[in-house]
Amino acid sequence: MRRQLFSAAALSAALTLAAVTSSAAAGPAWQETGTAYTDSLGGGQGLASRADGSLLYRGLADIPLDLRIKGWNHVGDPDVAGGDVFDAYQGPDTATSKMFAVTTPAGQRYEYVHQLGPGEKLNNSFAAVSPDGQWLVSGEWGDQNRLQVFPAPLLNPSTPRTGGALPQAPQITLDKPVRDIQGCDFVNETQLLCASDDGSKTLFPEDRPLLQVDLSHKLDGGPVTGHVTSLFGLPQRSVCSGTFEAEGVDYDAARGTLRAEVVQPDVCTVATTVYSYRRQ
């Protein structure tokens, strides 16, 4: 998220949207089934579903003080795998590394730091763990022809047990460029859904498209290619007018529910709308 957050006074007005808007078809594959709301400071960066069906939200207010002191000033779209919470952190514009934090169900947090390689951007927009728990996918800002892959911290036996250095694995090479990916999540071993904050309509016909990435094979530590398809534009509904921002995305495989976040514009930026979908 890049815009300044304003007073919570606009939140109640934003929540009236549920009464004045109706669900709309998201396209032939996904049907919108409902909307919910979260405050942007506490949940506007992303969300992830737990095994019991509850939702974990992440916002700028969720960055622990000790991590802020270390310079990690942004947290991205999280993921949950086997009860462990995976968070993607990035630092200031001068940063030379990015960090993934894993928090166990017992509350123990381990930090895995990746040193940036040549041409690698400092952005760390999201963490998406593969269904087998062995690989972690993340992404950079701007125009990209790849998604980054790392051994999943803590879960992949090649990573240290209590935090440490995290190398990059062979990437996912995309067959067409994507822009400003804010979050991705696995639907199955060979498919991800990703939220793009691209409003230009130059790469895809939709404004802030939800993208599907079909992998040539499941992640196995080797190079993978990804076929990119734009499914539909994420909704932009609010009592406020201005520029919306697509943020995190989550697929709850146990319940077949897809959720995507869109931060509302102007003073309504204190409210983030969570749209829910089911595959038809």
KEDO-314325 format. One record per residue (C-alpha): x, y, z; residue in three letters. Coordinates in nm, 4 decimals, always signed. Layout:
<node X="X" Y="Y" Z="Z" code="ALA"/>
...
***
This chain:
<node X="+0.0000" Y="+0.0000" Z="+0.0000" code="MET"/>
<node X="+0.1368" Y="+0.3393" Z="-0.0937" code="ARG"/>
<node X="-0.1260" Y="+0.5938" Z="+0.0024" code="ARG"/>
<node X="-0.1570" Y="+0.7669" Z="+0.3379" code="GLN"/>
<node X="-0.4270" Y="+0.6364" Z="+0.5718" code="LEU"/>
<node X="-0.6811" Y="+0.8853" Z="+0.7025" code="PHE"/>
<node X="-0.9166" Y="+0.9057" Z="+1.0012" code="SER"/>
<node X="-1.1471" Y="+0.6126" Z="+1.0694" code="ALA"/>
<node X="-1.4439" Y="+0.8503" Z="+1.0441" code="ALA"/>
<node X="-1.5043" Y="+0.7349" Z="+0.6883" code="ALA"/>
<node X="-1.5237" Y="+0.3682" Z="+0.7768" code="LEU"/>
<node X="-1.8929" Y="+0.3581" Z="+0.8676" code="SER"/>
<node X="-1.9832" Y="+0.5282" Z="+0.5421" code="ALA"/>
<node X="-1.7802" Y="+0.2785" Z="+0.3448" code="ALA"/>
<node X="-1.9565" Y="-0.0137" Z="+0.5089" code="LEU"/>
<node X="-2.2927" Y="+0.1020" Z="+0.3718" code="THR"/>
<node X="-2.1837" Y="-0.0374" Z="+0.0371" code="LEU"/>
<node X="-2.3247" Y="-0.3764" Z="+0.1286" code="ALA"/>
<node X="-2.6736" Y="-0.2304" Z="+0.1285" code="ALA"/>
<node X="-2.6495" Y="-0.0415" Z="-0.1969" code="VAL"/>
<node X="-2.4571" Y="-0.2818" Z="-0.4203" code="THR"/>
<node X="-2.5355" Y="-0.6313" Z="-0.5350" code="SER"/>
<node X="-2.3069" Y="-0.9205" Z="-0.6185" code="SER"/>
<node X="-2.2045" Y="-0.9457" Z="-0.9808" code="ALA"/>
<node X="-2.0674" Y="-1.2230" Z="-1.1947" code="ALA"/>
<node X="-1.6891" Y="-1.2269" Z="-1.2041" code="ALA"/>
<node X="-1.6762" Y="-1.4128" Z="-1.5324" code="GLY"/>
<node X="-1.7431" Y="-1.7651" Z="-1.6534" code="PRO"/>
<node X="-1.5255" Y="-1.9375" Z="-1.3898" code="ALA"/>
<node X="-1.5717" Y="-1.7390" Z="-1.0668" code="TRP"/>
<node X="-1.8920" Y="-1.5999" Z="-0.9186" code="GLN"/>
<node X="-1.8855" Y="-1.3208" Z="-0.6610" code="GLU"/>
<node X="-2.0615" Y="-1.4438" Z="-0.3471" code="THR"/>
<node X="-2.0223" Y="-1.1635" Z="-0.0940" code="GLY"/>
<node X="-1.8287" Y="-0.8756" Z="+0.0560" code="THR"/>
<node X="-1.6725" Y="-0.8066" Z="+0.3934" code="ALA"/>
<node X="-1.4654" Y="-0.5189" Z="+0.5299" code="TYR"/>
<node X="-1.1508" Y="-0.4733" Z="+0.7339" code="THR"/>
<node X="-0.9645" Y="-0.1652" Z="+0.8486" code="ASP"/>
<node X="-0.6715" Y="-0.0937" Z="+0.6205" code="SER"/>
<node X="-0.4127" Y="-0.0327" Z="+0.8922" code="LEU"/>
<node X="-0.4811" Y="-0.3716" Z="+1.0472" code="GLY"/>
<node X="-0.5635" Y="-0.5706" Z="+0.7353" code="GLY"/>
<node X="-0.5125" Y="-0.3788" Z="+0.4129" code="GLY"/>
<node X="-0.1949" Y="-0.5549" Z="+0.2970" code="GLN"/>
<node X="-0.3262" Y="-0.9087" Z="+0.2710" code="GLY"/>
<node X="-0.5038" Y="-1.2055" Z="+0.4212" code="LEU"/>
<node X="-0.4721" Y="-1.5817" Z="+0.4594" code="ALA"/>
<node X="-0.7129" Y="-1.8551" Z="+0.5666" code="SER"/>
<node X="-0.6371" Y="-2.0883" Z="+0.8559" code="ARG"/>
<node X="-0.7336" Y="-2.4555" Z="+0.8746" code="ALA"/>
<node X="-1.0350" Y="-2.3750" Z="+1.0953" code="ASP"/>
<node X="-1.1697" Y="-2.1290" Z="+0.8365" code="GLY"/>
<node X="-1.0763" Y="-1.8127" Z="+1.0263" code="SER"/>
<node X="-0.8858" Y="-1.5374" Z="+0.8475" code="LEU"/>
<node X="-0.5488" Y="-1.3858" Z="+0.9272" code="LEU"/>
<node X="-0.5133" Y="-1.0235" Z="+0.8144" code="TYR"/>
<node X="-0.2006" Y="-0.8179" Z="+0.7710" code="ARG"/>
<node X="-0.1608" Y="-0.4393" Z="+0.7671" code="GLY"/>
<node X="+0.1121" Y="-0.1868" Z="+0.8385" code="LEU"/>
<node X="+0.0064" Y="-0.1803" Z="+1.2034" code="ALA"/>
<node X="+0.0999" Y="-0.5494" Z="+1.2355" code="ASP"/>
<node X="+0.4760" Y="-0.5009" Z="+1.1942" code="ILE"/>
<node X="+0.6367" Y="-0.5868" Z="+1.5313" code="PRO"/>
<node X="+0.8442" Y="-0.3110" Z="+1.6883" code="LEU"/>
<node X="+1.1647" Y="-0.5146" Z="+1.6887" code="ASP"/>
<node X="+1.1335" Y="-0.5703" Z="+1.3144" code="LEU"/>
<node X="+1.0678" Y="-0.2008" Z="+1.2536" code="ARG"/>
<node X="+1.3845" Y="-0.1204" Z="+1.4461" code="ILE"/>
<node X="+1.5731" Y="-0.3562" Z="+1.2145" code="LYS"/>
<node X="+1.4419" Y="-0.1573" Z="+0.9177" code="GLY"/>
<node X="+1.1619" Y="-0.3849" Z="+0.7967" code="TRP"/>
<node X="+0.8964" Y="-0.1212" Z="+0.7280" code="ASN"/>
<node X="+0.6550" Y="-0.3063" Z="+0.4975" code="HIS"/>
<node X="+0.4688" Y="-0.6358" Z="+0.5345" code="VAL"/>
<node X="+0.3005" Y="-0.8006" Z="+0.2381" code="GLY"/>
<node X="+0.0268" Y="-1.0541" Z="+0.1697" code="ASP"/>
<node X="+0.0803" Y="-1.3515" Z="+0.4076" code="PRO"/>
<node X="+0.0180" Y="-1.7240" Z="+0.3829" code="ASP"/>
<node X="-0.0547" Y="-2.0043" Z="+0.6298" code="VAL"/>
<node X="+0.0822" Y="-2.3555" Z="+0.5800" code="ALA"/>
<node X="+0.0548" Y="-2.6353" Z="+0.8340" code="GLY"/>
<node X="-0.0362" Y="-2.3811" Z="+1.1011" code="GLY"/>
<node X="+0.2782" Y="-2.1754" Z="+1.0386" code="ASP"/>
<node X="+0.2323" Y="-1.8119" Z="+0.9295" code="VAL"/>
<node X="+0.4573" Y="-1.6828" Z="+0.6512" code="PHE"/>
<node X="+0.5109" Y="-1.3070" Z="+0.6220" code="ASP"/>
<node X="+0.6966" Y="-1.1141" Z="+0.3514" code="ALA"/>
<node X="+0.8938" Y="-0.8103" Z="+0.4736" code="TYR"/>
<node X="+1.0827" Y="-0.5420" Z="+0.2881" code="GLN"/>
<node X="+1.2940" Y="-0.2472" Z="+0.3950" code="GLY"/>
<node X="+1.3608" Y="+0.1080" Z="+0.2717" code="PRO"/>
<node X="+1.4572" Y="+0.2082" Z="-0.0821" code="ASP"/>
<node X="+1.8232" Y="+0.1505" Z="+0.0076" code="THR"/>
<node X="+1.7656" Y="-0.2099" Z="+0.1187" code="ALA"/>
<node X="+1.9958" Y="-0.4822" Z="-0.0117" code="THR"/>
<node X="+1.7919" Y="-0.7729" Z="+0.1239" code="SER"/>
<node X="+1.4377" Y="-0.8909" Z="+0.1892" code="LYS"/>
<node X="+1.3074" Y="-1.1070" Z="+0.4704" code="MET"/>
<node X="+1.0527" Y="-1.3828" Z="+0.5250" code="PHE"/>
<node X="+0.9341" Y="-1.4447" Z="+0.8795" code="ALA"/>
<node X="+0.7776" Y="-1.7740" Z="+0.9873" code="VAL"/>
<node X="+0.5698" Y="-1.7809" Z="+1.3065" code="THR"/>
<node X="+0.4829" Y="-2.1220" Z="+1.4481" code="THR"/>
<node X="+0.1517" Y="-2.2069" Z="+1.6196" code="PRO"/>
<node X="+0.3403" Y="-2.1791" Z="+1.9505" code="ALA"/>
<node X="+0.4266" Y="-1.8170" Z="+1.8687" code="GLY"/>
<node X="+0.7960" Y="-1.8682" Z="+1.7934" code="GLN"/>
<node X="+0.9153" Y="-1.6469" Z="+1.5070" code="ARG"/>
<node X="+1.2087" Y="-1.7270" Z="+1.2804" code="TYR"/>
<node X="+1.3586" Y="-1.4788" Z="+1.0353" code="GLU"/>
<node X="+1.4996" Y="-1.5802" Z="+0.6969" code="TYR"/>
<node X="+1.6936" Y="-1.3098" Z="+0.5098" code="VAL"/>
<node X="+1.7545" Y="-1.3176" Z="+0.1352" code="HIS"/>
<node X="+2.0332" Y="-1.1013" Z="-0.0048" code="GLN"/>
<node X="+1.9325" Y="-0.9346" Z="-0.3315" code="LEU"/>
<node X="+2.1003" Y="-1.0624" Z="-0.6451" code="GLY"/>
<node X="+2.1920" Y="-0.8654" Z="-0.9593" code="PRO"/>
<node X="+1.8844" Y="-0.6978" Z="-1.1061" code="GLY"/>
<node X="+1.6576" Y="-0.8150" Z="-0.8232" code="GLU"/>
<node X="+1.4193" Y="-0.5563" Z="-0.6818" code="LYS"/>
<node X="+1.3888" Y="-0.5019" Z="-0.3094" code="LEU"/>
<node X="+1.0100" Y="-0.5433" Z="-0.3138" code="ASN"/>
<node X="+0.8640" Y="-0.8352" Z="-0.1220" code="ASN"/>
<node X="+0.4939" Y="-0.8131" Z="-0.1984" code="SER"/>
<node X="+0.3658" Y="-1.1523" Z="-0.0839" code="PHE"/>
<node X="+0.4410" Y="-1.5021" Z="+0.0394" code="ALA"/>
<node X="+0.2664" Y="-1.8033" Z="-0.1179" code="ALA"/>
<node X="+0.3576" Y="-2.1551" Z="+0.0008" code="VAL"/>
<node X="+0.3150" Y="-2.4461" Z="-0.2402" code="SER"/>
<node X="+0.0582" Y="-2.7122" Z="-0.1397" code="PRO"/>
<node X="+0.3341" Y="-2.9618" Z="-0.0556" code="ASP"/>
<node X="+0.4912" Y="-2.7068" Z="+0.1811" code="GLY"/>
<node X="+0.8310" Y="-2.7184" Z="+0.0128" code="GLN"/>
<node X="+0.8463" Y="-2.3960" Z="-0.1894" code="TRP"/>
<node X="+0.7635" Y="-2.0311" Z="-0.1359" code="LEU"/>
<node X="+0.6672" Y="-1.7983" Z="-0.4219" code="VAL"/>
<node X="+0.7017" Y="-1.4212" Z="-0.4013" code="SER"/>
<node X="+0.7168" Y="-1.1258" Z="-0.6371" code="GLY"/>
<node X="+0.8613" Y="-0.7853" Z="-0.7139" code="GLU"/>
<node X="+0.6966" Y="-0.4548" Z="-0.8036" code="TRP"/>
<node X="+0.6686" Y="-0.3028" Z="-1.1485" code="GLY"/>
<node X="+0.6814" Y="-0.4922" Z="-1.4781" code="ASP"/>
<node X="+0.8026" Y="-0.8476" Z="-1.4319" code="GLN"/>
<node X="+0.8467" Y="-1.1578" Z="-1.6454" code="ASN"/>
<node X="+0.8915" Y="-1.3867" Z="-1.3479" code="ARG"/>
<node X="+0.7782" Y="-1.4892" Z="-1.0031" code="LEU"/>
<node X="+1.0502" Y="-1.5656" Z="-0.7518" code="GLN"/>
<node X="+1.0812" Y="-1.9066" Z="-0.5853" code="VAL"/>
<node X="+1.2571" Y="-1.9923" Z="-0.2583" code="PHE"/>
<node X="+1.2804" Y="-2.3098" Z="-0.0525" code="PRO"/>
<node X="+0.9993" Y="-2.2713" Z="+0.2013" code="ALA"/>
<node X="+1.1589" Y="-2.1444" Z="+0.5229" code="PRO"/>
<node X="+1.1419" Y="-2.3937" Z="+0.8096" code="LEU"/>
<node X="+0.9399" Y="-2.6481" Z="+0.6078" code="LEU"/>
<node X="+1.1936" Y="-2.7284" Z="+0.3357" code="ASN"/>
<node X="+1.4741" Y="-2.9392" Z="+0.4894" code="PRO"/>
<node X="+1.7353" Y="-2.7380" Z="+0.2989" code="SER"/>
<node X="+1.6605" Y="-2.4302" Z="+0.5131" code="THR"/>
<node X="+1.8008" Y="-2.3736" Z="+0.8640" code="PRO"/>
<node X="+1.5702" Y="-2.4710" Z="+1.1486" code="ARG"/>
<node X="+1.5837" Y="-2.1439" Z="+1.3419" code="THR"/>
<node X="+1.6185" Y="-1.8780" Z="+1.0723" code="GLY"/>
<node X="+1.9131" Y="-1.7592" Z="+0.8692" code="GLY"/>
<node X="+2.0123" Y="-1.7032" Z="+0.5080" code="ALA"/>
<node X="+1.7605" Y="-1.7905" Z="+0.2360" code="LEU"/>
<node X="+1.8857" Y="-1.8530" Z="-0.1194" code="PRO"/>
<node X="+1.6687" Y="-1.8194" Z="-0.4269" code="GLN"/>
<node X="+1.5618" Y="-2.1283" Z="-0.6223" code="ALA"/>
<node X="+1.5059" Y="-2.1355" Z="-1.0012" code="PRO"/>
<node X="+1.2247" Y="-1.8956" Z="-1.0875" code="GLN"/>
<node X="+0.8855" Y="-1.9197" Z="-1.2554" code="ILE"/>
<node X="+0.9303" Y="-1.7659" Z="-1.6005" code="THR"/>
<node X="+0.6057" Y="-1.6094" Z="-1.7231" code="LEU"/>
<node X="+0.4966" Y="-1.6236" Z="-2.0864" code="ASP"/>
<node X="+0.3776" Y="-1.2625" Z="-2.0744" code="LYS"/>
<node X="+0.4681" Y="-0.9702" Z="-1.8486" code="PRO"/>
<node X="+0.2698" Y="-0.8769" Z="-1.5390" code="VAL"/>
<node X="+0.2660" Y="-0.5521" Z="-1.3459" code="ARG"/>
<node X="+0.2406" Y="-0.4593" Z="-0.9772" code="ASP"/>
<node X="+0.1491" Y="-0.8003" Z="-0.8370" code="ILE"/>
<node X="+0.0296" Y="-0.7507" Z="-0.4794" code="GLN"/>
<node X="-0.0532" Y="-1.1065" Z="-0.3805" code="GLY"/>
<node X="-0.0702" Y="-1.4644" Z="-0.5079" code="CYS"/>
<node X="-0.2002" Y="-1.7905" Z="-0.3670" code="ASP"/>
<node X="-0.1960" Y="-2.1500" Z="-0.4870" code="PHE"/>
<node X="-0.5215" Y="-2.3093" Z="-0.6031" code="VAL"/>
<node X="-0.3437" Y="-2.6414" Z="-0.6562" code="ASN"/>
<node X="+0.0100" Y="-2.7620" Z="-0.7256" code="GLU"/>
<node X="+0.0181" Y="-2.6140" Z="-1.0769" code="THR"/>
<node X="-0.2035" Y="-2.3047" Z="-1.0542" code="GLN"/>
<node X="-0.1817" Y="-1.9701" Z="-0.8769" code="LEU"/>
<node X="-0.4188" Y="-1.6750" Z="-0.8652" code="LEU"/>
<node X="-0.2595" Y="-1.3311" Z="-0.8390" code="CYS"/>
<node X="-0.3971" Y="-0.9810" Z="-0.7767" code="ALA"/>
<node X="-0.2492" Y="-0.7062" Z="-0.9941" code="SER"/>
<node X="-0.2723" Y="-0.3364" Z="-0.9041" code="ASP"/>
<node X="-0.2249" Y="-0.2397" Z="-1.2680" code="ASP"/>
<node X="-0.4942" Y="+0.0072" Z="-1.3734" code="GLY"/>
<node X="-0.3433" Y="+0.0978" Z="-1.7092" code="SER"/>
<node X="-0.5164" Y="-0.1711" Z="-1.9233" code="LYS"/>
<node X="-0.2004" Y="-0.1884" Z="-2.1343" code="THR"/>
<node X="-0.0973" Y="-0.5432" Z="-2.0465" code="LEU"/>
<node X="-0.4485" Y="-0.6847" Z="-2.0014" code="PHE"/>
<node X="-0.7894" Y="-0.5429" Z="-2.0977" code="PRO"/>
<node X="-0.9123" Y="-0.5393" Z="-1.7360" code="GLU"/>
<node X="-0.8476" Y="-0.2692" Z="-1.4768" code="ASP"/>
<node X="-0.6669" Y="-0.4241" Z="-1.1767" code="ARG"/>
<node X="-0.6994" Y="-0.7783" Z="-1.3086" code="PRO"/>
<node X="-0.7070" Y="-1.1030" Z="-1.1177" code="LEU"/>
<node X="-0.4567" Y="-1.3209" Z="-1.3011" code="LEU"/>
<node X="-0.4310" Y="-1.6972" Z="-1.3295" code="GLN"/>
<node X="-0.0842" Y="-1.8509" Z="-1.3642" code="VAL"/>
<node X="-0.0757" Y="-2.2111" Z="-1.4865" code="ASP"/>
<node X="+0.2593" Y="-2.3803" Z="-1.4251" code="LEU"/>
<node X="+0.4195" Y="-2.6245" Z="-1.6667" code="SER"/>
<node X="+0.4645" Y="-2.8644" Z="-1.3725" code="HIS"/>
<node X="+0.4610" Y="-2.8542" Z="-0.9951" code="LYS"/>
<node X="+0.7482" Y="-2.6764" Z="-0.8259" code="LEU"/>
<node X="+1.0389" Y="-2.9145" Z="-0.7713" code="ASP"/>
<node X="+1.3441" Y="-2.6935" Z="-0.7373" code="GLY"/>
<node X="+1.3992" Y="-2.6608" Z="-1.1109" code="GLY"/>
<node X="+1.2961" Y="-2.4010" Z="-1.3691" code="PRO"/>
<node X="+0.9219" Y="-2.3690" Z="-1.4322" code="VAL"/>
<node X="+0.7245" Y="-2.1723" Z="-1.6899" code="THR"/>
<node X="+0.3905" Y="-2.0062" Z="-1.6195" code="GLY"/>
<node X="+0.1080" Y="-1.9278" Z="-1.8606" code="HIS"/>
<node X="-0.0692" Y="-1.6050" Z="-1.7582" code="VAL"/>
<node X="-0.4412" Y="-1.5449" Z="-1.8156" code="THR"/>
<node X="-0.6482" Y="-1.2469" Z="-1.7002" code="SER"/>
<node X="-0.9732" Y="-1.3678" Z="-1.5442" code="LEU"/>
<node X="-1.1575" Y="-1.0453" Z="-1.4540" code="PHE"/>
<node X="-1.1081" Y="-0.6977" Z="-1.3151" code="GLY"/>
<node X="-1.1390" Y="-0.6720" Z="-0.9382" code="LEU"/>
<node X="-1.4420" Y="-0.4663" Z="-0.8276" code="PRO"/>
<node X="-1.3986" Y="-0.0993" Z="-0.7474" code="GLN"/>
<node X="-1.7035" Y="+0.0000" Z="-0.5441" code="ARG"/>
<node X="-1.7130" Y="+0.2681" Z="-0.2776" code="SER"/>
<node X="-1.9040" Y="+0.5741" Z="-0.1628" code="VAL"/>
<node X="-1.5749" Y="+0.7565" Z="-0.2281" code="CYS"/>
<node X="-1.4295" Y="+0.8255" Z="-0.5711" code="SER"/>
<node X="-1.0672" Y="+0.8107" Z="-0.6760" code="GLY"/>
<node X="-0.7959" Y="+0.5504" Z="-0.7223" code="THR"/>
<node X="-0.8527" Y="+0.2065" Z="-0.5720" code="PHE"/>
<node X="-0.5714" Y="-0.0318" Z="-0.4822" code="GLU"/>
<node X="-0.5768" Y="-0.4091" Z="-0.5303" code="ALA"/>
<node X="-0.3988" Y="-0.5864" Z="-0.2469" code="GLU"/>
<node X="-0.3899" Y="-0.9411" Z="-0.1084" code="GLY"/>
<node X="-0.5542" Y="-1.2581" Z="-0.2353" code="VAL"/>
<node X="-0.6305" Y="-1.5907" Z="-0.0657" code="ASP"/>
<node X="-0.7707" Y="-1.9230" Z="-0.1792" code="TYR"/>
<node X="-0.9204" Y="-2.1406" Z="+0.0943" code="ASP"/>
<node X="-0.8818" Y="-2.4822" Z="-0.0680" code="ALA"/>
<node X="-1.0763" Y="-2.6651" Z="+0.2020" code="ALA"/>
<node X="-1.3857" Y="-2.4528" Z="+0.1403" code="ARG"/>
<node X="-1.3349" Y="-2.3546" Z="-0.2235" code="GLY"/>
<node X="-1.3466" Y="-1.9822" Z="-0.1400" code="THR"/>
<node X="-1.1397" Y="-1.7182" Z="-0.3136" code="LEU"/>
<node X="-1.0975" Y="-1.3781" Z="-0.1481" code="ARG"/>
<node X="-0.9397" Y="-1.0620" Z="-0.2866" code="ALA"/>
<node X="-0.8793" Y="-0.7273" Z="-0.1152" code="GLU"/>
<node X="-0.9324" Y="-0.3824" Z="-0.2665" code="VAL"/>
<node X="-0.8443" Y="-0.0705" Z="-0.0655" code="VAL"/>
<node X="-1.0995" Y="+0.2061" Z="-0.1131" code="GLN"/>
<node X="-1.0001" Y="+0.5548" Z="-0.2374" code="PRO"/>
<node X="-0.9709" Y="+0.9011" Z="-0.0845" code="ASP"/>
<node X="-1.0828" Y="+0.9271" Z="+0.2816" code="VAL"/>
<node X="-1.2409" Y="+0.5813" Z="+0.2494" code="CYS"/>
<node X="-0.8869" Y="+0.4401" Z="+0.2309" code="THR"/>
<node X="-0.9297" Y="+0.3476" Z="+0.5966" code="VAL"/>
<node X="-1.1561" Y="+0.0656" Z="+0.4718" code="ALA"/>
<node X="-1.0494" Y="-0.2365" Z="+0.2687" code="THR"/>
<node X="-1.3181" Y="-0.4388" Z="+0.0931" code="THR"/>
<node X="-1.2779" Y="-0.8173" Z="+0.0845" code="VAL"/>
<node X="-1.4621" Y="-0.9753" Z="-0.2097" code="TYR"/>
<node X="-1.5437" Y="-1.3472" Z="-0.1956" code="SER"/>
<node X="-1.5859" Y="-1.5831" Z="-0.4922" code="TYR"/>
<node X="-1.6618" Y="-1.9458" Z="-0.5658" code="ARG"/>
<node X="-1.5784" Y="-2.1340" Z="-0.8811" code="ARG"/>
<node X="-1.8851" Y="-2.2143" Z="-1.0934" code="GLN"/>
***
